[in-house]
Amino acid sequence: MTSFAEAIAAAERLLRAAGVAEPRRDARLLLADLLACDVSTIIAWPERRLAREVAAAFEARVRRRAAREPVSRIVGRREFWSLTFLVSPDTLDPRPDSEVLVAALLEEVLDRQAPLRLLDLGTGSGCLLLALLSELPKAKGLGIDCSAAALETAQKNAERLGFEARAEFRLGNWGEGLTERFDLLVCNPPYVPEEEIAELEPEVARWEPRRALTGGADGLEAYRILLPQLEHLLERGGRAIFEHGLGQAEAIEDLLPEDTWSKRRIRDLAGHDRALMLTRRE
């Protein structure tokens, strides 16, 4: 039988040859998930042996990763804001950079016990909305998505995390048809210019749902729809935050009337402008 060390070494060689950035780390994550143990167990007991059927299952997972399928999609979940979210082929894979949207909105909340109303447009897995609800115990939220399959995943995440009583999910097209007003709005719309999708890492270009990536010819198609809807969605003094691509902040700001919104740019972990915070003037 193959040992842990032998299995990891073989997987690392295959993944490295396939261009995977962190082949040993990914191999360990895939094996630990398969065995329902911690990565530390894989490291601490390299001599332990894998049963034949487990070794075969691990090899199948490694082949999927060599095809540049992300680890999160192979194991079916991703950690975001210290919470574990289910992901599916219909949802965008939550990424650490998007946590800045949650952090920036929370900085604006003076009373975290307030009964705030939250709106997440293009909710996908529900990660942004549910991360906010985890920090705002009296808040309630609505997630909108145009994919029924994505909403099923979001609903499952709400139930698994214990937020089903405070989170509602509806099928819709951005804010179209909504009559409610909200205190906080969060949105990670598709913003990649169509011609640039093929240039993205394979983990993104091949495996993310295309509708969650494509922002039209210039990447700003969704913002042209969303921004005119804000005045009817937010309470006075309400705040909205939108993720965007590199170099897009100024173009998005130019789509807004100066007298209605105050604007603040939010930087990501690498120091790049990653999101735009909008506050509706009183």
N, C-alpha and C positions, 0 to 999 in steps of 0.2 A: 504494500500500500504506500501511497505517496505521503510524505510528511508535510506539515504546514510549511516549513522552510523551502522544500522542493517545489511545492505548488506555487508559492509566492514568487520564487525565483523564475520559474518558467513563465508565469503570467507577466512578470515585470519585463522580461525579454520581448514577449509578444507585443505588449502595450507600448514599450519604448519604440519598437520598430514601426508601430502604427502612428507615431507622432503624438502620443498622449503625454501631456505635460508632466504629470506626477504619477508615473506608472506604479511604483511600489505602494504609494499611499492608496491609490485606487484599488489595487489588487487586495490589499489588506481590508479595505472597507467592504469590498464585495464578498470576501470570504467570511468576515466577521458577521455580516448580515445573514449570510446563508446558514451559519452555525448558531445564530442568535446569541452571540457573545460580544464582548468588547474587543476593540483592536488590541488592547493591552494583552489580552489572552493569546492572541496570535503571535505577538512579539515575545511574550514570556515563555511560551511552550512550543518552540520551533520543531521539536522532535515528535510531537503528537502526530498521529496518522489519520488520514482521511479515508473513510469507507469508500468503496469503489463508486457507489451511486452519488455520493457527495462530491467526489472528485470530478465526476462527469458533469454534474450540475454547475460546479465552479468553472470548469472549462467552457461551458456554454455561456456563462455570464461574461467571462473574459473575452470571448469572441465578440460578444455584443459591444463590449467597451472598445475593442480594437476597431470596430466599425464606427467608432466615435459617438456611440450612444452614451449620453451622460449617466453617471453613476445614479443620480437621483431618479432617472427614469427606469433604470434597471431594477432598483430596489423599491420604487414607487413612492418615495417620500423625500422631503427636503426640510432641513431646519431653517427657520426664519424667525428672528426676534426671540430666540430661545424657545420657540414652539415648533412642534413637528407637524408638517403639512403633507397630506397626500397630494401627489401630482398625477396627472393623466396626460394622454396625448392631446387633449383639448385645452390644457392650461399651460400658461407660461411658467417656466421653472423659476421659482422665487430666487432672487440673487441678493447677496449682502449689500450691494450698492443701493438697492431700493429701500433698505432700512432707514436711510437718511430721510425719506419722506415721513415715516412714522415719528422719528426723533424730532424733526423740525416742527411738525404739527403739535406734538406734546409740549414743546417749549412754549407754545402760544397759549396753552390752556392754563389759566390761573387757578381754577378750581377743578381738580380731577374727580371730585364727587358730584359735579354738576350733571343734570340729566340731558346731556348733549345729544343731538341728532346728527348722525354721520351718514355720508353717502360715498360709496365707492363705485366709480364708473369704469366698466371693463374689469370686473372683479376677479375673473379667472378662478384661481384656487381659493380666493377669499383671504389671502395672506395679509394684505394691507388692512382691510377692515377688521379682521379678527385680532391682529396684533394691537390695533388701537383699542379695541374693546377689552383686551387683557389688561390695559393700563387705565381704563376709564370705566369703573365698575357700575356706574349709574347710566352710562350712555347706551343708546340703541342705534343700530345701523342697518342700512339698506345697501345691498350689492346688486348691481345691474350688469348683465352680460348678454351678448347676442347669441351665445352658444348654450343650448339647454344642457349639453353634456358637461360643459364647464361648471354650470350652476349645480349639477348633481355632485360634483367633487367639492365645491364650496360648501354645500349643505352638509356633506359628510364631515368636512373639517370642522364646521361649527358644532356639530353633534359630538365629535370626538373630543373637542376642547372644552365642551360644556357651555357654549355660548348660543345654543339654538334658541333660547328664549329671548335673546337680545339681538339676534341677527336674522334678517329676512333677505331672501334672494328672489329676484324677478328677471324674467326674460325681457329684454328691451334694447333699444338703440340709443346708447348714451343717455342723455337726460330727456329725450323726447317723450312727451306725454305725462311727465311727472308734475303733480300739482303741489306736492309738499315742499317746504323750505327746510334747509339744513344749516347747522352751525359750522360743520367741517366737511370738506369734500376732498377726497383723495383720488388720484387717477394716474395710472401708468399706461398711457395709450400707445398704440403702435407708432413708432417715429423713425424707422429706418427707411431711407429712400430706396425705392424699388430696385434700382440698378446696383445698390451696394449690398444687397442680401447675399449674393453669391460669394462676396468677399469675406463674410463673417466666418468665425470658427465653425468647423463642421458640427460641433455640438449644438450650435444655434441654428445654422442654416439648414441642416438636415432634419433636426428633431423638434424644433419649436413649431407650434402651429403658425402657419404663415400669416393668418389674419391678425395675430398678435404682434407681428413684426412690421408688416408693410404699412408705411405712412404715405404712400403715393409717390409721385415723382420727386418731391422735395422733402418728404418726411413730415410735412405739416398738415396733411389732409385732415386728420382727426381734430387738431386744434382749431381749425377753421369751423368745424361743426360745434365743438364743445364750448369755446369761449363765448359766443353769443348767447348760449343757454344759461350762463352763470348767474346773470342778474335775476333770473326767475327761480333759481335753485337755492341761492344763499340768502340767509337772513342778513340784515344790515350788520356790519361788523363781522360777518362770517368770513371764514378763510378757506381757500382752495389751494391745493398743491398738486403740481403736475410734473411727472418725470419727463425728461427730454434727452435728446442725444447731444453729443459734443458739438459746440458751436451753434446751437439752435436757440439759445435764450433770447438773444436780441430780436431775432425774427418773430418769435412768439410774442414778445413784448410789443412789437409793432402792430400786432393784430388787436391790441386792446385800446379802448378809449382812455385817455389820460385822466379824465375827471371822475372816473368810476372806481378805479382800482389803484391801490398802492402795491408796489412790487418789491420782492426781495429774492435774490438768487441764493440757492442752497448748493453747497459743494459736497462732493462725495469723498470717500476715504482717500482717494488719490489727489484731491485738491482741485478737481475739475467741476465746473458748473454742471449739476446733475438734475436739479429741479427748480421750479419757479413757484414761489409762494405769492399768492394774491390775496389781498384783504379788501373786502368791499367797504368803501367809505361810508361813514355814518350819514 
